[in-house]
Amino acid sequence: MKRGFDQKNVHAPITLISGDRVLETGTGSGIWLLDLSTEVPIDVEMQGTDIESKMFPAPETYPNNIQFSVHSVTSLPQAWTDRFTLVHQRLLVASLQEAQWRKAINEIYRVTAPGGWIQLFEPSEWHAGPVNEKHRAMLAALSHHRGIIWDCYKYIPQMLADTGFVDLKVIQKELPLGKWGGEDGVAHRKNLIEVWWGTKTPILKAGGFGFVNSEQEFDQLMTDLETEWDNTPGSTHTYITWCARKPL
Ligand SMILES: C[S@@+](CC[C@H](N)C(=O)[O-])C[C@H]1O[C@@H](n2cnc3c(N)ncnc32)[C@H](O)[C@@H]1O
């Protein structure tokens, strides 16, 4: 993702200096924090939180100005109020229901220091041909079934404003999907198809929503999707970064 976004981890208009504090919610493997730690002074304090610790990196693999802990973004420690210069969150689209998004952004606002920044990153639309459209409709059905908003990108700006964040900056990038897009298109295809494979069990368990009736049909749809992306110049997926400031 960094590759498609100007090779930058921080898009908020700040330079992190000694004594600043950075939080990443929904950190997963902590890859964003680990990468950022190579670019900032060693005494920038970094916290990574997630509802699960299973993806956290082994302690010997990261510097001791990074800490990982288990917290939901919807309920961060009270002691963190007004604490962080920057709070980053990436790719929670498949995890949070609408009410949880509001709670999450409220909690992030609370723990951001006055004058500090939030930085969110989520996907928006993706386009190719008819197979892609069928697959999108199937994902929309799954999202509806789980109460998840796959189009959270439509609501994020308003949620940020409602919470009190100001100075919204939006960076939107359309990345190529499939072989026609060269090395970047192939890398992106591999990432995205892996995410879609992860929906196999929930879709089949829910009965396929009228789009697939068996494991074989699901697998065939995935194969057809990759072929369509590869052979449809102009297949793209758009991602958005939002940065906004907590007023002083
Ligand atoms: C798709 S992964 C993204 C991981 C990481 N942000 C990245 O970009 O590599 C989503 C992560 O969100 C975490 N997650 C889901 N619900 C959460 C919640 N309520 N609070 C904090 N983390 C959550 C999951 O455990 C998972 O690690």
The ligand as an ORCA input file, in Angstrom:
! r2SCAN-3c Opt
* xyz 0 1
  C      -7.202     -6.451      7.674
  S      -6.369     -6.413      9.204
  C      -5.365     -4.964      9.017
  C      -4.133     -5.001      9.877
  C      -3.222     -3.774      9.755
  N      -3.936     -2.549     10.042
  C      -2.562     -3.689      8.395
  O      -2.886     -2.800      7.606
  O      -1.693     -4.549      8.103
  C      -7.612     -5.893     10.370
  C      -7.142     -5.928     11.805
  O      -8.103     -5.285     12.624
  C      -8.219     -6.001     13.835
  N      -9.492     -5.643     14.481
  C     -10.736     -6.069     14.177
  N     -11.640     -5.480     14.982
  C     -10.954     -4.662     15.817
  C     -11.322     -3.806     16.889
  N     -12.596     -3.651     17.253
  N     -10.345     -3.129     17.525
  C      -9.049     -3.283     17.168
  N      -8.642     -4.072     16.175
  C      -9.575     -4.757     15.508
  C      -8.095     -7.446     13.400
  O      -7.764     -8.300     14.485
  C      -6.992     -7.342     12.363
  O      -5.712     -7.472     12.937
*
